[in-house]
Amino acid sequence: MIKSIHNFIDDNSDLLPLLAVPVVCVVLLVGIFFGLPYSLGLYPFGPESVQTITVDRLYVDVSGKSSNYMISSDKGIFEMDNSLILGIFNIDELYGQLEAGKTYEVTVKGQKLLNFIFQTYPHITTVKEVK
């Protein structure tokens, strides 16, 4: 097997530089697109957990043409957004169920990441009121 690989390389040594550039570009793009967000724990690739939170404040963070539903709680700040990847399309309804001062069991996906390039908070994907 190793001998056949060496024979292929020797026979096609003039084509290898032409093949290497697209292969390296594809590997880098896939690595950056999937590997970086997953390794940083960014939504929707980060860890999932179930937490019980008490909502302090609900607000909408508007920046440019986009806006995000934000939830301030006793466990930190969370974000709510629809996700094509996770198949979540009812965030408007879930966010409308939340009220300040009430306690909820929520499913949280991702981790908080704040720096000069990224600003992301854990995303709430499901909500259930605790009575």
GROMACS elastic network, one bead per residue, 0.5 to 0.9 nm:
[ bonds ]
;  ai    aj funct       b0    kb
    1     4     6  0.51439   500
    1     5     6  0.63659   500
    1     6     6  0.87495   500
    2     5     6  0.50828   500
    2     6     6  0.62725   500
    2     7     6  0.86288   500
    3     6     6  0.50921   500
    3     7     6  0.61616   500
    3     8     6  0.86490   500
    4     8     6  0.61026   500
    4     9     6  0.85700   500
    5     8     6  0.50805   500
    5     9     6  0.62044   500
    5    10     6  0.85863   500
    6     9     6  0.50789   500
    6    10     6  0.60772   500
    6    11     6  0.85200   500
    7    10     6  0.50645   500
    7    11     6  0.60011   500
    7    12     6  0.84861   500
    8    11     6  0.51470   500
    8    12     6  0.60125   500
    8    13     6  0.80960   500
    9    12     6  0.52567   500
    9    13     6  0.53931   500
    9    14     6  0.89928   500
    9    16     6  0.76309   500
   10    13     6  0.53707   500
   10    14     6  0.88451   500
   11    14     6  0.82856   500
   12    15     6  0.54407   500
   12    16     6  0.65499   500
   13    16     6  0.54122   500
   13    17     6  0.78750   500
   14    17     6  0.68816   500
   14    18     6  0.79637   500
   15    18     6  0.53528   500
   15    19     6  0.63790   500
   15    20     6  0.86982   500
   16    19     6  0.50906   500
   16    20     6  0.59030   500
   16    21     6  0.88429   500
   17    20     6  0.51008   500
   17    21     6  0.66054   500
   18    21     6  0.60596   500
   18    22     6  0.75991   500
   19    22     6  0.60122   500
   19    23     6  0.64242   500
   19    24     6  0.87530   500
   20    23     6  0.52063   500
   20    24     6  0.59692   500
   20    25     6  0.85131   500
   21    24     6  0.52755   500
   21    25     6  0.61702   500
   21    26     6  0.87152   500
   22    25     6  0.50272   500
   22    26     6  0.61329   500
   22    27     6  0.85714   500
   23    26     6  0.52475   500
   23    27     6  0.61808   500
   23    28     6  0.85906   500
   24    27     6  0.51456   500
   24    28     6  0.60864   500
   24    29     6  0.85846   500
   25    28     6  0.51581   500
   25    29     6  0.61129   500
   25    30     6  0.85723   500
   26    29     6  0.51703   500
   26    30     6  0.60809   500
   26    31     6  0.83617   500
   27    30     6  0.52707   500
   27    31     6  0.59438   500
   27    32     6  0.85241   500
   28    32     6  0.60093   500
   28    33     6  0.84343   500
   29    32     6  0.51542   500
   29    33     6  0.59257   500
   29    34     6  0.84156   500
   30    33     6  0.51308   500
   30    34     6  0.59077   500
   30    35     6  0.73318   500
   31    34     6  0.55131   500
   31    36     6  0.68032   500
   32    35     6  0.54499   500
   32    36     6  0.51918   500
   32    37     6  0.77155   500
   33    36     6  0.64758   500
   33    37     6  0.70368   500
   33    38     6  0.89914   500
   34    37     6  0.59344   500
   34    38     6  0.62100   500
   34    39     6  0.86256   500
   34    45     6  0.83703   500
   35    38     6  0.52129   500
   35    39     6  0.59289   500
   35    40     6  0.84742   500
   36    39     6  0.52069   500
   36    40     6  0.60981   500
   36    41     6  0.84923   500
   36    42     6  0.85057   500
   37    40     6  0.51581   500
   37    41     6  0.60280   500
   37    42     6  0.50012   500
   37    43     6  0.75238   500
   37    44     6  0.83737   500
   37    45     6  0.66021   500
   37    46     6  0.79123   500
   38    41     6  0.50338   500
   38    42     6  0.60695   500
   38    43     6  0.81124   500
   38    44     6  0.82060   500
   38    46     6  0.59591   500
   39    42     6  0.77346   500
   39    45     6  0.83865   500
   39    46     6  0.79454   500
   40    45     6  0.87168   500
   40    46     6  0.75613   500
   40   110     6  0.89448   500
   40   111     6  0.80081   500
   40   113     6  0.79074   500
   41    44     6  0.81286   500
   41    45     6  0.60802   500
   41    47     6  0.67000   500
   41   109     6  0.88997   500
   41   110     6  0.54306   500
   41   111     6  0.54710   500
   41   112     6  0.81432   500
   41   113     6  0.82858   500
   42    45     6  0.56858   500
   42    46     6  0.52115   500
   42    47     6  0.86872   500
   42   109     6  0.84803   500
   42   110     6  0.51628   500
   42   111     6  0.59394   500
   42   112     6  0.77065   500
   42   113     6  0.75152   500
   42   120     6  0.72638   500
   42   121     6  0.82792   500
   42   122     6  0.79919   500
   43    46     6  0.54720   500
   43    47     6  0.84945   500
   43   109     6  0.62361   500
   43   111     6  0.71256   500
   43   120     6  0.78965   500
   43   121     6  0.81329   500
   43   122     6  0.69428   500
   43   123     6  0.68603   500
   44    47     6  0.85345   500
   44    83     6  0.80713   500
   44    85     6  0.75153   500
   44    86     6  0.73509   500
   44   109     6  0.65505   500
   44   110     6  0.62002   500
   44   123     6  0.81927   500
   45    48     6  0.89478   500
   45   109     6  0.78175   500
   45   110     6  0.65246   500
   46   109     6  0.60347   500
   46   111     6  0.63851   500
   46   122     6  0.86885   500
   47   108     6  0.81969   500
   47   109     6  0.57348   500
   47   110     6  0.53202   500
   47   111     6  0.73685   500
   48   107     6  0.69953   500
   48   108     6  0.55681   500
   48   110     6  0.64875   500
   49   106     6  0.83571   500
   49   107     6  0.57580   500
   49   108     6  0.52959   500
   49   109     6  0.66143   500
   49   110     6  0.88227   500
   50   105     6  0.68556   500
   50   106     6  0.56570   500
   50   108     6  0.60602   500
   50   109     6  0.89148   500
   51    75     6  0.86306   500
   51   104     6  0.82057   500
   51   105     6  0.56727   500
   51   106     6  0.54635   500
   51   107     6  0.64448   500
   51   108     6  0.71552   500
   52    75     6  0.84068   500
   52   103     6  0.69341   500
   52   104     6  0.56145   500
   52   106     6  0.62627   500
   52   107     6  0.88966   500
   52   130     6  0.81732   500
   53    73     6  0.62255   500
   53    74     6  0.62105   500
   53    75     6  0.61407   500
   53    76     6  0.88179   500
   53   102     6  0.84471   500
   53   103     6  0.55828   500
   53   104     6  0.54759   500
   53   105     6  0.64348   500
   53   106     6  0.73436   500
   54    72     6  0.87292   500
   54    73     6  0.54733   500
   54    74     6  0.56809   500
   54    75     6  0.77396   500
   54   100     6  0.77331   500
   54   101     6  0.62361   500
   54   102     6  0.56057   500
   54   104     6  0.63344   500
   54   105     6  0.89253   500
   55    58     6  0.75387   500
   55    71     6  0.68256   500
   55    72     6  0.60958   500
   55    74     6  0.67751   500
   55    75     6  0.88709   500
   55    98     6  0.77666   500
   55    99     6  0.68695   500
   55   101     6  0.54141   500
   55   102     6  0.59022   500
   55   103     6  0.64218   500
   55   104     6  0.78108   500
   56    71     6  0.76253   500
   56    72     6  0.54370   500
   56    74     6  0.68441   500
   56    99     6  0.85363   500
   56   100     6  0.51844   500
   56   101     6  0.58103   500
   56   102     6  0.82619   500
   57    70     6  0.84489   500
   57    71     6  0.60641   500
   57    72     6  0.50684   500
   57    73     6  0.68574   500
   57    99     6  0.80580   500
   57   100     6  0.54277   500
   57   101     6  0.80346   500
   58    69     6  0.76660   500
   58    70     6  0.60090   500
   58    72     6  0.63328   500
   58    73     6  0.88707   500
   58    95     6  0.87709   500
   58    98     6  0.80357   500
   58    99     6  0.76325   500
   58   100     6  0.68124   500
   59    68     6  0.85859   500
   59    69     6  0.62947   500
   59    70     6  0.53392   500
   59    71     6  0.65807   500
   59    72     6  0.81914   500
   60    67     6  0.65153   500
   60    68     6  0.56065   500
   60    70     6  0.56455   500
   60    71     6  0.85998   500
   61    66     6  0.85129   500
   61    67     6  0.54400   500
   61    68     6  0.51664   500
   61    69     6  0.64479   500
   61    70     6  0.65784   500
   62    65     6  0.75139   500
   62    66     6  0.60688   500
   62    68     6  0.65832   500
   62    69     6  0.89495   500
   63    66     6  0.56505   500
   63    67     6  0.60880   500
   63    68     6  0.86182   500
   64    67     6  0.78472   500
   68    79     6  0.67942   500
   68    80     6  0.66795   500
   68    81     6  0.65212   500
   69    78     6  0.85318   500
   69    79     6  0.57415   500
   69    80     6  0.51646   500
   69    81     6  0.67479   500
   69    91     6  0.87809   500
   69    92     6  0.87402   500
   69    95     6  0.74143   500
   70    77     6  0.70614   500
   70    78     6  0.58086   500
   70    80     6  0.63287   500
   70   121     6  0.89675   500
   71    76     6  0.83155   500
   71    77     6  0.56447   500
   71    78     6  0.50618   500
   71    79     6  0.61346   500
   71    80     6  0.78692   500
   71    95     6  0.89381   500
   71    98     6  0.89644   500
   72    75     6  0.80495   500
   72    76     6  0.60009   500
   72    78     6  0.64533   500
   72    79     6  0.88723   500
   73    76     6  0.52094   500
   73    77     6  0.60656   500
   73    78     6  0.78028   500
   73   100     6  0.87578   500
   74    77     6  0.83994   500
   75    78     6  0.88134   500
   77   112     6  0.85508   500
   77   121     6  0.67339   500
   77   122     6  0.76523   500
   78   108     6  0.83235   500
   78   112     6  0.84792   500
   78   120     6  0.88978   500
   78   121     6  0.54777   500
   78   122     6  0.52352   500
   78   123     6  0.57067   500
   78   124     6  0.65692   500
   79   120     6  0.80461   500
   79   121     6  0.58133   500
   79   122     6  0.60833   500
   79   124     6  0.61985   500
   80    91     6  0.65688   500
   80    92     6  0.87577   500
   80    94     6  0.87077   500
   80    95     6  0.73649   500
   80   122     6  0.84545   500
   80   123     6  0.53318   500
   80   124     6  0.53953   500
   80   125     6  0.70236   500
   81    88     6  0.81333   500
   81    89     6  0.83464   500
   81    90     6  0.88536   500
   81    91     6  0.59855   500
   81    92     6  0.83648   500
   81   123     6  0.72356   500
   81   124     6  0.80259   500
   81   125     6  0.81305   500
   82    86     6  0.84410   500
   82    87     6  0.78712   500
   82    88     6  0.51959   500
   82    89     6  0.50032   500
   82    90     6  0.68404   500
   82    91     6  0.56679   500
   82    92     6  0.83760   500
   82   125     6  0.86312   500
   83    86     6  0.53554   500
   83    87     6  0.57676   500
   83    89     6  0.65648   500
   83    91     6  0.89779   500
   84    88     6  0.64278   500
   84    89     6  0.75122   500
   85    88     6  0.79186   500
   86    89     6  0.89812   500
   88    91     6  0.70459   500
   88   125     6  0.74487   500
   89    92     6  0.81372   500
   90    93     6  0.54559   500
   90    94     6  0.64700   500
   90    95     6  0.87423   500
   91    95     6  0.58574   500
   91    96     6  0.82940   500
   91   125     6  0.78237   500
   91   126     6  0.87871   500
   92    95     6  0.52659   500
   92    96     6  0.61097   500
   92    97     6  0.88587   500
   93    96     6  0.50687   500
   93    97     6  0.65387   500
   94    97     6  0.52805   500
   94    98     6  0.70413   500
   94   125     6  0.85498   500
   94   126     6  0.73802   500
   94   127     6  0.65874   500
   95    98     6  0.55071   500
   95    99     6  0.87675   500
   95   127     6  0.85583   500
   96    99     6  0.79732   500
   97   127     6  0.81972   500
   97   129     6  0.87517   500
   98   102     6  0.76866   500
   98   104     6  0.82803   500
   98   127     6  0.81925   500
   98   129     6  0.83817   500
   99   102     6  0.58984   500
   99   103     6  0.86894   500
  100   103     6  0.85787   500
  102   129     6  0.76372   500
  102   130     6  0.80017   500
  102   131     6  0.86572   500
  103   128     6  0.88076   500
  103   129     6  0.61629   500
  103   130     6  0.55492   500
  103   131     6  0.74784   500
  104   127     6  0.64778   500
  104   128     6  0.54585   500
  104   130     6  0.50309   500
  104   131     6  0.83811   500
  105   126     6  0.82220   500
  105   127     6  0.60371   500
  105   128     6  0.51364   500
  105   129     6  0.61483   500
  105   130     6  0.62911   500
  106   124     6  0.63745   500
  106   125     6  0.72497   500
  106   126     6  0.54313   500
  106   128     6  0.62863   500
  106   129     6  0.84954   500
  107   123     6  0.82859   500
  107   124     6  0.56989   500
  107   125     6  0.55650   500
  107   126     6  0.51222   500
  107   127     6  0.68577   500
  107   128     6  0.89953   500
  108   111     6  0.87128   500
  108   122     6  0.61741   500
  108   123     6  0.54576   500
  108   125     6  0.60809   500
  108   126     6  0.76423   500
  109   122     6  0.56534   500
  109   123     6  0.51783   500
  109   124     6  0.64202   500
  109   125     6  0.70347   500
  110   120     6  0.87552   500
  110   121     6  0.73402   500
  110   123     6  0.63119   500
  111   120     6  0.76041   500
  111   121     6  0.60258   500
  111   123     6  0.80660   500
  112   119     6  0.78062   500
  112   120     6  0.56765   500
  112   122     6  0.54923   500
  113   118     6  0.66416   500
  113   119     6  0.56888   500
  113   120     6  0.52627   500
  113   121     6  0.63779   500
  113   122     6  0.86105   500
  114   117     6  0.79128   500
  114   118     6  0.58276   500
  114   120     6  0.64332   500
  114   121     6  0.81347   500
  115   118     6  0.55250   500
  115   119     6  0.62833   500
  116   119     6  0.76610   500
  120   123     6  0.86323   500
  124   127     6  0.74763   500
